[in-house]
């Protein structure tokens, strides 16, 4: 069995403390000898050493897998599931008309990485559903080990999806070729970290400091997306990443013609919404404030996970007009509540 202390020291160096359920998973992972055996010619394709780790949002699934792989596997590749599928679909298009294109695409991945970590495995698109099983089968055939993190147990994947009967083979592949672990426990560590974040640490609220905070909190590399789509329209943003979060500039976004219909879709799509770049508004900015009030009403009602980054004094002086004062009083009260640790810690929305 590999030494758990190496993994614990890795986590500790990042300031991460784990609970008993997380420690138990690490122990079970490290005690599985076939995870560390180099695939032989005869073992390739048998699916030795693949992991499917599932559990609630924010339980640290990717964090744990990442820490283990960093400690014991030097050449592992890390992909978000949606980005991996986009890359594969794009490469498949380059092999149109050729024989066994999927084998060629997966071979190129296997040549670069003996182990791959696929984050946020959640199949929703039929085009992905129809080929993901063959992708896994091909990668396993090349001797690549696959580590999956997901919010859903295998049997719940692609539930109610189109032509799901064809996807059942993928579920069978996972249950037969992967060691399936359920990371039990209820504490959302990501929410805890954001709730305990001290705004004074970024008093200037520069975008770079916020970007660094988001990258470390979500364990991702951001790619500077400047827009996102809702209701077939494009809106400006400072960053968005899959369905994990949306980062908006108050000044830019709420200057756009947007409505409650857009806000409803936003809170449905994104787990977290972050906003900064606030400025004082008067009745000269009444449309901007009206949109912001509508957004707050909808997001608050839906128990949206939100974090606002204010510069000093702006929270209590965001609106000084009179035309919307009656509506603003309610929003100001909600803004104050949203900014408290208690609001975030009491959220139930996944």
C-alpha positions in Angstrom: 0.0 0.0 0.0 1.2 3.5 -0.9 2.0 5.9 1.9 -1.0 8.2 2.6 1.2 10.7 4.3 2.6 11.8 1.0 -1.0 12.8 -0.2 -1.8 14.4 3.2 1.3 16.5 3.0 0.4 17.5 -0.5 -3.0 18.7 0.7 -1.6 20.4 3.8 0.9 22.4 1.7 -2.2 23.9 -0.1 -3.8 24.7 3.3 -6.5 22.0 2.8 -7.9 20.0 5.7 -9.9 16.9 5.0 -12.6 15.1 6.9 -12.8 11.4 7.8 -14.8 10.4 4.8 -12.3 12.0 2.4 -9.4 10.4 4.3 -11.1 7.0 4.0 -11.4 7.4 0.3 -7.7 8.1 0.0 -6.9 5.0 2.0 -9.1 2.8 -0.1 -7.6 4.3 -3.3 -4.0 3.8 -2.1 -4.8 0.2 -1.0 -5.9 -0.9 -4.4 -2.8 -2.4 -5.8 -4.0 -2.6 -9.4 -4.1 1.2 -9.5 -0.4 1.3 -9.4 0.6 -1.6 -11.5 1.9 -0.7 -14.9 -0.5 -2.2 -17.6 1.0 -5.2 -19.3 0.2 -6.4 -22.8 -2.3 -8.9 -21.3 -3.9 -6.5 -18.9 -4.6 -3.8 -21.4 -8.3 -3.6 -22.1 -9.3 -5.3 -18.9 -9.9 -2.0 -17.2 -7.6 -2.4 -14.2 -7.1 0.8 -12.1 -10.0 3.0 -13.2 -11.9 5.1 -10.7 -15.4 6.6 -10.6 -15.8 8.9 -7.6 -19.2 10.4 -7.1 -20.9 12.5 -4.4 -22.6 15.9 -3.7 -21.4 19.2 -5.1 -18.4 20.7 -3.3 -17.3 17.6 -1.5 -13.8 17.9 -2.9 -13.9 15.0 -5.3 -11.6 16.6 -7.9 -9.4 18.0 -5.2 -8.8 14.5 -3.8 -8.1 12.8 -7.1 -5.9 15.6 -8.1 -3.8 15.4 -4.9 -3.4 11.6 -5.3 -2.4 11.8 -8.9 0.0 14.7 -8.2 1.6 12.6 -5.5 2.1 9.3 -7.5 1.5 9.9 -11.2 3.7 12.4 -13.0 2.2 12.4 -16.5 -1.5 12.5 -15.8 -3.8 14.6 -17.9 -6.6 16.7 -16.5 -9.8 17.5 -18.5 -13.2 19.0 -17.8 -15.6 16.6 -19.4 -17.3 19.1 -21.7 -14.0 20.5 -22.9 -12.7 17.0 -23.5 -15.7 16.1 -25.6 -15.5 19.3 -27.6 -11.8 18.5 -28.3 -12.7 14.9 -29.4 -15.6 16.0 -31.6 -13.2 18.6 -33.3 -10.5 16.0 -33.8 -13.0 13.4 -35.2 -14.1 16.0 -37.8 -10.5 16.0 -39.0 -10.7 12.3 -39.7 -13.9 12.3 -41.6 -14.0 9.5 -44.2 -11.1 7.7 -42.6 -11.2 4.2 -41.0 -11.5 4.0 -37.2 -11.2 7.7 -36.4 -12.0 7.3 -32.7 -9.1 4.8 -32.3 -6.8 7.4 -33.8 -8.1 10.2 -31.6 -7.9 8.2 -28.4 -4.5 6.9 -29.4 -3.1 10.4 -29.5 -4.5 11.1 -25.9 -3.1 7.8 -24.6 0.4 8.6 -26.1 0.5 11.8 -24.0 -1.0 10.5 -20.7 -1.0 7.1 -19.0 -3.6 8.4 -16.6 -6.4 11.0 -17.2 -8.6 12.8 -14.7 -12.0 13.8 -16.1 -13.8 16.3 -14.0 -17.5 17.0 -13.8 -18.6 13.8 -15.6 -22.2 14.5 -16.4 -23.6 13.4 -19.7 -26.4 15.6 -21.1 -25.8 15.9 -24.8 -27.0 13.0 -27.1 -23.9 13.4 -29.3 -21.7 12.8 -26.3 -23.9 10.0 -24.9 -23.6 8.0 -28.1 -19.8 7.9 -28.2 -18.5 8.3 -24.7 -18.6 4.6 -23.9 -16.6 3.9 -27.0 -14.1 6.6 -26.0 -13.6 5.0 -22.6 -13.4 1.5 -24.1 -10.7 2.7 -26.6 -8.7 4.5 -23.9 -8.8 1.5 -21.7 -7.7 -0.6 -24.7 -4.7 1.6 -25.1 -3.7 1.0 -21.5 -4.8 4.4 -20.2 -6.3 4.6 -16.7 -9.3 6.8 -16.3 -10.3 8.8 -13.1 -13.8 10.2 -13.2 -15.5 12.6 -10.8 -19.2 13.1 -10.9 -22.2 14.3 -8.9 -24.3 11.3 -10.0 -24.0 7.6 -9.2 -23.5 5.6 -12.5 -27.1 4.4 -12.7 -28.4 7.9 -12.7 -26.3 9.1 -15.6 -28.1 10.6 -18.7 -31.4 9.9 -17.0 -34.4 10.8 -19.2 -31.9 11.4 -22.0 -32.8 10.7 -25.7 -32.1 7.1 -26.7 -30.9 6.3 -23.2 -31.2 2.6 -23.9 -28.1 2.9 -26.1 -26.3 4.6 -23.2 -26.9 1.7 -20.8 -23.9 0.0 -22.3 -21.7 2.9 -21.1 -23.1 2.5 -17.5 -22.4 -1.2 -17.7 -18.8 -0.5 -18.8 -18.4 1.9 -15.8 -19.7 -0.6 -13.3 -17.6 -3.5 -14.7 -14.3 -1.7 -15.5 -14.2 1.0 -12.8 -13.9 0.9 -9.0 -16.9 3.0 -7.9 -16.6 5.1 -4.8 -19.3 7.2 -3.1 -17.8 10.2 -1.2 -20.4 10.5 1.5 -20.8 13.5 3.8 -22.8 16.7 3.5 -20.2 19.6 4.0 -19.7 21.7 0.9 -16.0 22.7 1.1 -16.2 25.0 -1.8 -19.1 26.9 -0.3 -17.3 27.0 3.0 -14.2 28.5 1.4 -16.1 31.2 -0.4 -18.2 32.0 2.7 -15.1 32.5 4.8 -13.4 34.6 2.2 -12.4 38.0 3.6 -13.1 40.9 1.2 -10.4 42.9 2.9 -7.9 40.6 1.3 -8.7 42.2 -2.1 -9.6 45.7 -0.9 -8.7 47.0 -4.4 -10.9 44.2 -5.8 -8.6 44.0 -8.9 -9.7 41.4 -11.5 -6.4 39.6 -11.2 -6.9 38.9 -7.5 -10.4 37.7 -8.0 -9.3 35.6 -10.9 -6.6 33.9 -8.7 -9.2 33.3 -6.0 -11.6 31.6 -8.4 -8.9 29.5 -10.0 -7.7 28.2 -6.6 -11.3 27.7 -5.3 -12.5 25.8 -8.3 -9.2 24.2 -9.1 -9.3 25.2 -12.7 -7.4 27.3 -15.3 -9.4 30.2 -16.7 -9.2 31.1 -20.3 -10.5 34.7 -20.3 -14.0 34.2 -21.8 -15.5 37.6 -22.4 -19.1 36.6 -23.1 -21.7 34.0 -22.4 -25.0 33.0 -24.1 -28.5 33.0 -22.5 -31.7 32.7 -24.5 -29.7 32.7 -27.8 -28.2 36.1 -26.9 -24.6 37.0 -26.1 -23.9 39.0 -23.0 -20.6 40.4 -21.6 -18.9 38.7 -18.7 -15.5 38.7 -17.0 -15.4 34.9 -17.0 -17.6 31.8 -17.2 -16.7 28.2 -16.7 -19.1 25.4 -17.8 -22.0 25.4 -15.4 -19.8 26.0 -12.4 -19.8 29.8 -12.3 -20.4 33.1 -14.0 -18.4 36.2 -13.1 -20.0 39.5 -14.1 -19.1 43.2 -14.1 -22.0 45.1 -12.5 -21.1 48.2 -14.7 -21.1 46.3 -18.0 -23.7 43.5 -17.6 -26.6 45.5 -16.1 -26.0 48.3 -18.7 -27.2 45.8 -21.3 -30.9 45.3 -22.2 -31.6 42.2 -20.2 -34.8 41.0 -18.4 -36.1 38.6 -15.8 -36.3 35.9 -18.5 -32.6 36.1 -18.8 -32.0 36.1 -15.1 -34.1 33.0 -14.6 -32.0 31.1 -17.1 -28.8 32.4 -15.5 -29.7 31.0 -12.1 -30.8 27.7 -13.7 -27.6 27.3 -15.6 -24.8 28.5 -13.2 -24.0 27.0 -9.8 -22.3 30.2 -8.6 -22.6 33.9 -9.8 -19.9 36.4 -8.8 -20.2 40.1 -9.4 -17.8 43.0 -8.9 -17.1 46.4 -10.6 -19.9 48.1 -8.6 -20.3 51.8 -8.8 -22.7 54.4 -7.3 -26.0 54.9 -9.2 -28.6 57.6 -9.1 -31.9 58.0 -11.0 -29.7 58.8 -14.0 -28.9 55.1 -14.0 -32.4 53.9 -13.3 -32.6 51.2 -16.0 -29.4 49.6 -14.6 -30.8 49.6 -11.0 -34.1 48.3 -12.2 -32.4 45.3 -13.8 -30.3 44.7 -10.8 -33.3 44.7 -8.5 -35.0 42.2 -10.7 -31.9 40.0 -10.7 -31.6 40.1 -6.9 -35.3 39.2 -6.5 -35.0 36.2 -8.7 -31.6 35.0 -7.5 -32.6 35.4 -3.8 -35.9 33.5 -4.4 -34.1 30.7 -6.1 -31.4 30.5 -3.3 -28.7 31.2 -5.9 -25.1 30.9 -4.7 -23.6 34.4 -5.0 -20.6 36.3 -4.0 -20.3 40.1 -4.5 -16.9 41.8 -4.4 -17.3 45.4 -3.2 -14.8 48.2 -2.9 -15.0 50.0 0.5 -18.2 51.9 1.1 -20.0 51.1 -2.2 -22.3 48.4 -0.7 -24.2 51.0 1.4 -24.1 53.7 -1.3 -24.9 51.7 -4.4 -28.2 53.6 -5.1 -29.1 57.1 -3.9 -32.1 57.9 -6.2 -35.7 58.3 -5.2 -37.8 56.8 -8.0 -37.1 53.2 -7.1 -36.4 53.7 -3.4 -39.4 51.6 -2.3 -38.2 48.6 -4.3 -34.5 49.3 -3.4 -35.1 49.1 0.3 -36.0 45.4 -0.1 -33.1 44.7 -2.4 -30.6 46.5 -0.1 -31.8 44.3 2.8 -31.3 41.2 0.6 -27.9 42.4 -0.5 -26.8 42.7 3.1 -28.1 39.2 3.9 -26.4 37.7 0.8 -23.1 39.2 1.9 -23.2 37.3 5.2 -21.6 34.0 5.9 -24.9 32.7 7.3 -26.6 33.1 3.9 -24.1 31.0 2.1 -23.8 28.4 4.7 -27.6 27.9 4.8 -28.0 27.5 1.1 -29.4 24.1 -0.1 -29.2 24.7 -3.9 -26.8 22.3 -5.7 
